[in-house]
């Protein structure tokens, strides 16, 4: 074998030229009530998919009832004027179909799919749950209780706490700042409010019905007209929201989880809307910086430094605002070192043009995965849905790859300097504040501390000592288990010259508090439990009032357990 042949074998073959994407023909019809019907005839398989979508989402919830759209969509399939929850579930199962509803910040959807043989039945069922839900009182109460329990579990997850704080800091008074309901909003939600919200927001002149699959166009339109033609239009809600705050300096926001073995880091800047002309250059830049396992952040923080299992960037572009973020979950002792590498890479993407190879690889990746998203019926209809919900051009799918290929190195550096702004970044970290504070100080002069309930914490030692004495005593607890059972326990808090001490006694195990601090109304403690002769360390996070306590217990390698209690 010659040297030339040997060298050739070492080089990967060049990529093949892109193959043209053949998209099915799309037809549009608007009913007299304003409902836009988009039909894509795709007869490759005997399947059909439906999407009924409204340009209203979580951002359009009443200010006093955050989470209302999510609760409403969860209840759509729990009863209509002609079917019970059980009957709906049985019919979907009988058809071998799917039927589900959901909402995000910008829009709400009811989705269904089935074999072509049952397309008429599943479309009628979709219309029934979307237009004629009854929100049965017993289902509303069950959903409210389940939502409360889900919220407790969410608050035990560092990723949720980080997302919540980033939204609050970056979006301010804009409704995108709300990521979850409050217990008070859940309690205030009633069947009557759900009915009124459905009546005012679920209107045909703010909706689109997309159909993709093995269908006959004219008979389908007649059926849609019979099912949706009498649907009354209404007043379309607008997107007149307060602008997100403008950041002028770097700041850090630490959500304290005492005893956490790792820190969840998010570094955020203001971003773009989905229709921004900077979208494609920023998408390519994001792909070079942190979109996947071959991007700069991953190669640095994981492959070279070993600080984390993965470090990424994310481009969050919504209808009226957005953010650009860099994220990683790292070992607590290397949080400061990880911040150093993050800011190194954020600075480098601004100051140095990306290499020709990086640009070519990013373009190859983006244009290569794009056709895969359109190969399935579900993937195609979801792409068409985003075009309608975000107001993208009708030819978006046809021109996507040419937009990617036209991005230049100069454009990447321009958008990097425009949207990657380390000196104005919000650094959100979830972890053990006692171990993190000194590591964060070199990267942010302003550091704010919060508990896991999202309340700002005081760092005044004297007030902590006073609070500790205020809540000393015996607390009777009820610990909720994943099986729906409650385990009784007793928490004893004792004030002392070096802070709080105490113990926990329960059927799960008993043990002494290794550490315990109270900051305002927040308790953070570490306990060593003796469970069947084995020492297991657990972290306790709780909120206290005069005689009430509510919080979570984080056991090693186990789901967090919620508890409530009273002082005895």
Secondary structure, 3 states (H helix, E strand, C coil): CCHHHHHHHHCCCCCCCCCCCCCCCEEEEECCCCCEEEEEECCCCCEEEEEEEECCCHHHCCCCCCCHHHHHHHHHHHEECCCEHHHHHHHHHHHCCEEEEEECCCCEEEEEEEEHHHHHHHHHHHHHHHHCECCCHHHHHHHHHHHHHHHHHHHCCHHHHHHHHHHHHHHCCCHHHCCCCCHHHHHHCCHHHHHHHHHHHCCHHHEEEEEEECCCHHHHHHHHHHHHCCCCCCCCCCCCCCCCCCCCCCEEEEEECCCCCEEEEEEEEECCCCCCCCHHHHHHHHHHHCCCCCCHHHHHHHHHCCCEEEEEEEEEECCCCEEEEEEEEEEHHHHHHHHHHHHHHHHHHHHCCCCHHHHHHHHHHHHHHHHHHHCCHHHHHHHHHHHHHHCCCCCHHHHHHHHHHCCCHHHHHHHHHHHCCHHHCEEEEEECHHHHHHHHHCCCCCEEEECCCCCECCCCHHHHHHHHHHCCEEEEEEEECCCCCEEEEEEEEEEECCEEEEEEEECCCEEEEEEEEEECCEEEEEEEEEECCEEEEEEEEEEECCCEEEEEEEECCCCCEEEEEEEC
